[in-house]
Amino acid sequence: MNFSLEQLHTFVAVYENGSFSEAAVKLGKHRTTVGQVITNLEDVLAVDLFERVGRRTIPSKDAQLLYHYAKLTTAQAQAFDKMALSLSYGELESITFAYCSFMPNDVIVRIRLALEKHFPSLKVNFIIRNQHQIKQGIDDDEIHFGLVNVDERTARNSFNSTFLAYVSFGLYAATNHPLTQLRKQQVYGGLKTHRQLILKSHLEDGLGKKISLSPDIEEVDDIALLINLVQQGMGYALLPRITVHELKQVLDLCELQSDEIRDHVRFPVSLWSPHTKAALGIKKVISEAVVDYIKEIRAKDWD
């Protein structure tokens, strides 16, 4: 059976976008060209892939079965292309490192110091982005590395994903907040009646249903601002225990204990990077810096 990568890329684009027109925009091609590519692929496979209903394109049952294989093939081809292209280039002179906003600043500083030690001439630009933005940035070659709160190690990715550790979160309020005056068996009910502050990146990453406890919710984009608002008694929040522990000398916060919540919330932290030769050495240094930092914190016997 003789089909091309172009046909698979087009098939995936149409399947994911739900129309020939939107797929054409994504691929930078004319709608007629996209339609012809799909028609040719259907002829090669001897199956109908899509049903055209007005402007909508509905995938057939055969298309639903083939999509996952096509997605895997195109992702692997993209990874191969990036790795092969990188072999003709030398070391990276500059990288853009993206991370989710909940990441403690001490971790980022540790990464920068480690890169300075091993790659003193490397320029490092740090930016805060959510999961979707980091993934898109890596696919578009605009972001070289990303720290994200998800464990996504699948063969279908067009980028490398390495799980590093779990970061523990706890519920915190100011020491003079009404919630801190409640007994453990009353705290859970109190959480539902007081204002909850939530980091915007957690909502953007689809964690809202898992961590939302109160109907009175306010979003905060910056972790430092979030901590400050909690300390001022503006509400309670789920905060990384590493950050609170490191700042315990200057923070006036109390971790809330509840009979209904007997364990800390733990989010996985993964390092995303492209499949390139130049990224391998830098990735190793970043991974070791993050893991060593978390080990040091846990060694203090507080987690």
N, C-alpha and C positions, 0 to 999 in steps of 0.2 A: 504494500500500500504506500503510495507516494504522495505525502502531503508535506507542506513546508512550515517553517516556524512562523512565517508571516501569516499563514492561514490560522494557526493556533492562537497567535497574538490577537488577531481580529476576532476570532470566535470568543475568546475570553473577554475582550472589550465589549462586545455586543451582549454577551451573557450578563456581565456585571452592570452595564449601564441601562439595559432594558430597551434600547432602541438603536437603530442604525445611525440615526443622526447624532446622538450623543457619543456613540462609539467613534464616529468619524471625527468629531471635534477632538476627542482625546487622542486619537491616532494621528491627527493632522492630515486626514485624507478626505476626499469627497464622499458623500453618502453613497453615490452610485458605485464607486470603487469598492467600498466596504460591502455593499450588497452582492457585487459580483464575486468577491473573494469568498464570501459565505456560500454562495451558490456553487462555486467550484469545489469547495470543501465538501459540501453535501454530495456532489457527484462522485468525489473520490471515495467517501465513506459509504455511499449508497444508503444514507439515512437522512431524514428530515430533521434539521436542528432547531429551526424556529418557525413559529406560526405568526404571520403578519396580521395583526388586528388593528386597523387604522394606523395610528402612530406608534402603537405598542408592539413590542416584539416578545412573544411568549416562548420560552424554551420548551422543547419537547422532552419527554421522559428520557429519550436517548441522549439529548443534550445535557440533562441533569447528571446522567451517569458519566459522561465523557468530560464534563467541566473540570472535575478535580484532577484528572490525569493531565488535561491540557494546562491547568494552572501550575501543576508540579513541573511539567516539561518546560514551560516558558520561564518559570522562576529559576530553574537549574541552568537554562540557556543564558539567562541574564547574568547569573553568578559566574558562569564560565567565561562569558564575554568580558566581564569586569576583571576577573583574575588574569585572563590572557593579555588584556590591554595593559594591566599594571606591570607585567613582566618587562615591558620595554621602557619603563620609567624608573627613576631612582627613588631615593627616600623622599618622603613628604617634607616640604618646607614649612607648611602651615596647615593647621587643622581647625575645624569648627566642632566644638564639643557641646552637645545639647543634653540637658537634664531636666527631669520633672521638678516642679517647684518645691516639693516636700523634702528634697534631698538636703541633708545638713550641709551647711557651708564648710564645716571642717573636713568633710569627705572630699569636696571639690578642691579645697586648698591642698589636701594630701595628694590628690592626683596631680595637681600642678607642680608640686615640689618633686614628685617622683619623675615626672616628664623632664623637668629642668635638669635633674641629675643624670638621666640616661640620654636625653636628647637636648643638650643645651642650646642648640641653634634653632630648635623648633618653636614656631610661633603658635600660640594656642588662644583661640577665641571661644569664650563661654557664652552660651545663650540658654534661656529657659523656654522649653517647649513642652507640649503634651505628647502623648504616645503617637497619635495620628500624624502630627506635624513632624515628629522625629522620623517616623517611617517614611513619610513622603520626602523629607529632606535627604535621607540616605539613598532612596531610589533615584532622586534627581541629582545626586552627587553634590549636594549643597551642605550636607552634614556628614562628618566622618565617623563620629562616635556618639552614642547616646546612652544615658542611664535611664532606664524606665522601670516602672513598678508593674511588671508582668513577666511571667515565665512562659516564653513562647519559643520552644525548641522543636520546630518542625522542619521537615525536609522541603517544605513547599515555599520557604522564604527565599527571597532574592537577596537576603543579607544574612550575616552571621549573628546568631543570638546565643549568648553564653550566660547561664544562670550563675549569680555570684553569691547571694545570701538572702535571708529574710530580714526585713526591718520591722521591728516591733513598735506598735502604736498603742497609746493609752488615752483614756478620756480624762481631760484636765479642765479645771475651773480655778478661778482665783480663790485664795484661801478664805476670803470673806464672802464668797458667793453662797446663796441660800442652799445650793445642792450639797455643799460640804457639811452642812449642819444636819443632814438627814442620816438615818440609820441605813445600813447596807440593804436591808429589805425594802427600803423606801426609795432608794436612789433611782432604780429603773423607771418607776412611775414618774419621778421628778424630771427625768431626762425628756419625757414626752410633753412636759408643760413649760419648759424653759427654752430660751433661744439657743439654737445650735449654729455655730459658725463652721463652715466647711470650706476647705481649700478647693478653689475652682478647678484645678487640674484633676482632682479626684472625680468630680462630676463629669469633666470632659472625657475622662478615661473609662466612663461607664460604671463607676463604683457607687453612684448615688444611692441605689436601692439597698446596697449592702451596709452602708454606714449612716444613712439618714434615720434618726430616731425621733426627731421632733417635727411637728408641722410648721414650726416657726424657724425657718432656715435663712441664713444670709451667706452669700458667697464672698470669699476673699481670695484675691489673686496671688498675694505675696505671703510666704510663710512667716517672715519677720513681723509683718503687720498683723497676721492672724494671732501670733503669740502675744503681741502687745495688747490687742483687743481683749483677749481672754484674761490677761493679767489685770486689765482695767475693769473687769466684771461685766463685760458686754455680752457674755455668753460662754458656753462650754464648747470644747472642740476636741477632735481626735488629732493628737500630735505625736510626732516621732519621739519615742522615749530616749533615743540617743541624743537628740537635740536638747530636750529638757534636762537630761542628766548633765550634759556638758555645760549648761547655763544655770545650773541649780543655785549657784552662789548669788546670781542677780535676779532670778525669777521668783516670784511669790505665787507659785501655783501648787495645787493639790491634785493628786491623781485620784479620781473617783473610783470607789469600789462598790460593786453591786453583786447580789446573790445570783442574779440572772445572767451576768456577764462574768464568767469565772476565769477567762483567759484573755490575753492580750490579742488585739488584731495584728496579724502579721501579713505584710505585703512582700511578694518576691521582688528582688532587684536584679535586673539583667542588663548586660552590656551588649548593645547592638553596634555592628560595624559592617562595612562592605566586605565582600569577598575579594580582597586585593592583597598582593604580596607586601606592599608598603605598610599595610595596616597591622600586620601580624605582630611585629616587635612592639609597637605602641600599645596594641591591645593587651599584650602580656603584662606590660608595666602598669597599665590602668587597672587591670583585674587584680593584680597583686596588691596594689595600693588600697583598693576598696576592701578586699578580703582581710588584709592585715589590720586596717582601721577597725573593722567590725569585731575582729578577734580581740583586739586590745580593749575595746569597750566591754565586751562580754567577760573578759578576764577580771574586770573590776567587780564581778559578782553582783550585778544589779538587775540584769535582764531575766 
